[in-house]
Amino acid sequence: MSTSARKNTSKIMVFGTFDGVHAGHLHFFREARRLSTHPFLIVSIARDANVRRIKGKRPRFGEKKRAALVKKTGLADKVVLGGLKNHIPHIIKERPDIVALGYDQKAYVKNLKKDLALAGLPVILARLSPYKEKKYKNSILLGKGGV
């Protein structure tokens, strides 16, 4: 990558459970990448304990398997595990320019921009559009077999 391309690269960070990968997830990753002409997409995988707490049930796949499934899409430049108790430190560590949120993401969103700014990380928040949510929400493309 040339020096000028690196300067123009925007780090975009997205978050989710990604419990098996379906067409909606692929749309989500592509939409996030479209937020910059030179995107570097960081996908944060929700920790198993946080999935249980937020959704009230265990994920079908463990966090490491879910991370591997996201890597397998080839759309993420980096895949990280989310914070266990606090989501802010792991976001600050990655230093995104843009935080892209799913159309239905509600957890951790309320004061996100303000909390990051107070921590010295001003970011752009972008809300992404859904992709045939009712049809594809549970249509898993990756995750049925082993990775």
N, C-alpha and C positions, 0 to 999 in steps of 0.2 A: 504494500500500500504506500503510495507516495505521501510525502510530508503534507502537501496541500489537501489530499483526501482525508488524512488523519485530522487535520484542523477542522474540516467541514463535517466530520462524523458526529452524529448525535447519538448519545446513549439513550436508548428507550427501554424502560423497564415495565414489565407486566407481571401480574400475580395471578395465581389460581391453583386449584386442586389438580386439574388435568388428570383425572382418574380414568385413564384410557384416553386416547386421542380421537376426536371425532371432527367432522367437517366444520363445525362451529369454532373449534379451537384453531384449526388451520386458517380459517377466515380471520380470527382474532389476531393471530401472529402476522398475517399478511397486512392487515389494516394497521397494526402498530408499526410495521416496517415502512409503510407509506407515509408516515408522519415526518420522514426526513429523506432527503435525496441520498444521503450516505448514512444509513442506519446501522447501529450496532445493537441488536436486540438481546436484552438480558431477561430471561424468564425465571421468575422466582416461584418455586414449588412450595405449596403449603405443607407444613410439617404435619405428620399424622395426628399428633395430639391436638393441634389447632383445628384440623378438619373435624375431629370428633366433637370438640367444644362448639364450633360454629354450626356445623350441619347436624349434630346430634347422632351421628353414626360414623363408623369406621370407613375409611376409603377402601375400595375394592383392592387396590394395589398399594403397597408401601411406598413411602416417599422416594426411596432410591429407584424403584422400578418406574415410578411416575416420571422421575427425572430422566431416566434412560429412554422412555417412550417419547418425551419431548425432544431430546437430543436426536432421536432417530428421524424426526420430521425434517431435519436440515434447515429449519427456519430460524432457529435460535443460534445466536453467536456465542452465548454463554448461558448455562443453566446453573442456578444456585438454589440452595434450600433456604426457605424463609426463616425468620427469627422464631425462637421457641416461645419467649415471653413478651417480647417487644419487637414490633416490626420496623421501627425507625432505624436502629443501628445497622441492620443489614442493608437498608436502602442507602444510608449515608456511606457505607463502605463501598458501594458500587458507583456512587456519584452520578446518577442519571441526569440527563438534561430534561427528559420528558418522562412522566409517569402516565402510562396509558391504562385506563380502566375499562373493564368490560361493561356492557350495557346494563347488566344486572348485579354488578359488584356493589355491595353495601358495607361489608366488614372492613374496618380500618380506614374508611374513606372520610368520615365526618370532618376531622380537623387535619387531614393529611398535609395539605399544602402549607398551612400555618405551622404545624409541628416541624416540618422539614425546613422551612424558612428560619424558624427559631433555632434550629440546630445548624444553621449556616449553609443550608442547601436549598436555594430557590429553584423550584422546578416548574415546568409547564405541566398542567394536568389536562389530559385529553380523555374524553368519554367516547368509546368506540361503538359502532352500530352493531346490532344483532345480525345473525345470518340464519334465517329460517329456523329460529330457536325451537319452535314446537316440533318440527320434523326431525331435526338433527341433534337435539339436546342429549339423547341417549343412544345415538347410532355410533357405536365405537368402531373406529377404523384400525387403530393400533392398540394392542393390549390383550387380544384374545389368545395369542400364542406367546411363546417365550421370546425374550429379547436377549 
